[in-house]
């Protein structure tokens, strides 16, 4: 008895819904760029200005996070220009929108390098955007400064990673939980590359340190109903939860956690993707006292950080907060400046050669570039979320930790076989 | 035993969330045949209404109950404005409607970002909805019980309005045979507008309920719109009871598969089941027997 029109409308709606659901899964990335010798750089060093590119998602789902990075990059550029520029040249910013799409990041990176002729590019957030840009930067022998903590297992001579790699965030987080007496863990993460890789490392660490993994659950990105997952967490009754969820899912997870009566005292949830920016959206009541692992908090008591926070609030307003990726982006511009000045040139091979040992008194503390893997040595800090929504350090690695993206160092004997 | 009870409750709870987000759509899409992609943004408007109400009132306990009727009116007004300015010009062009309302949804999202900022905001749950409640040794989250009750109240009220009031009779008459209804003296234009007001208002109410569960940001609508359409399509176009059954079945199936496997696999399997079901029964669980839609 159904009419053709009803059926057609129903079919349209289903296809539409499926289409929407599938676009959320991300698009395929073509990595086929030039394999031959890199084309000659077109960077113009003759004038009194030097162009650099900022490539962040100004639209799409990642815009919420990446706009904050863009803001702090802009702040760093303005401050550097105000202090005389780099090698006497004023920086000119070419801003591009990566639109939360890895393919767009690759296209725009190509445009910044080839037609805008920028000296270096700063930006990227998701690992998929970085992986999409990597062949572009290698093919053109150009430079990318990537400011976000990530899953490690990568080192390109054309990328400088100024966020934490695993041994500067996840491993110290585990050390902290172990020190707090946790003997069992429950792993909750979003279903994509960073949490899956992070959890492999966590499981290897746990096996070597006598910790039991009581469960491991993944939710699709953007998942909103955590009733079942949190019920599994409650029933498993582990000493602590290691949380690698990303984005809005954190809000749903922590609301459900509180709804089921679980607390930071009974079962702390250590998060690696929740910074000052995200606390407001989750609700302070829902996450009060929970630990997080990063390398920078707005509350760090140092002259460099006080200047950074004050400058940021002057430019962008007193209600804005500063977070780890923002600080890493700010620092990345200064590190590039240091490399260029040490090399005495904007030339990419010269900058790469000069990179090792370049150091900066960053808001997070002293950071130093590792010339071999292009990551930076930084201090790991575990923080606790306070009633004002800011994060307060409760544990520090004390000294900067040398970056070890493949966990091949002698401090990580348990990690054998994890590296690529 | 505890797992069985917990999972049945989680399934019912997930179903009640689906039902709340799909109920308004069952009216506008189901009864009127309008594919309104901005329905999710009406939910977002409801959620932000809860946020603003709480900022103004300052009391979490009061603001939730106060914001429910306000969100209903705001969602409804947004719907009426959309209907009067755009939709009524394209009732016979479903694909154009789809594109236009998709555009409207993007505009509303950007508007929310400009007004409330890109970061999410928080609506504090009232203390009487915080934490779990113990019943017969099982603990159930109070906020989920509240959403379950709210969904049931919404369905009962909507059904009563459609079945028992003159307004409901006009709506049903218009859906079943527009020409005959018009020739009987019913103003189908006014009926369309009112139906759209109620359907969009229910989206606003759903938005308030969602603040108890998840994040409140400009993305809120996009997270739920797909599920809402699925429930209506599986339930059968034009049937409230179809949407009720579909929502609870999907909720229970999802939570049961999720418990035995993983959340990602559960999503995939639920999609696969829906596709298979619609292959066998393209009209959904129920179908309106009418001549006017032919």
Interface residues (C-beta under 8 A of the other chain):
Chain A: X1 X2 X3 X4 X5 X6 X7 X9 X10 X11 X12 X13 X14 X16 X17 X18 X20 X21 X61 X63 X64 X67 X191 X217 X218 X219 X220 X222 X223 X224 X225 X227 X228 X229 X231 X232 X235 X248 X250 X251 X252 X255 X256 X258 X259 X260 X261 X277 X278 X280 X281 X282 X283 X284 X285 X286
Chain B: X2 X3 X6 X7 X10 X13 X14 X17 X29 X33 X35 X94 X95 X98 X118 X119 X120 X121 X122 X123 X124 X125 X130 X131 X132 X139 X141 X142 X143 X144 X212 X213 X214 X215 X216 X217 X219 X222 X223 X224 X225 X226 X229 X230 X232 X233 X237 X238 X254 X255 X258 X259 X262 X263 X264 X267 X271 X274 X275 X278 X282 X283 X284 X287 X288 X289 X290 X293 X294
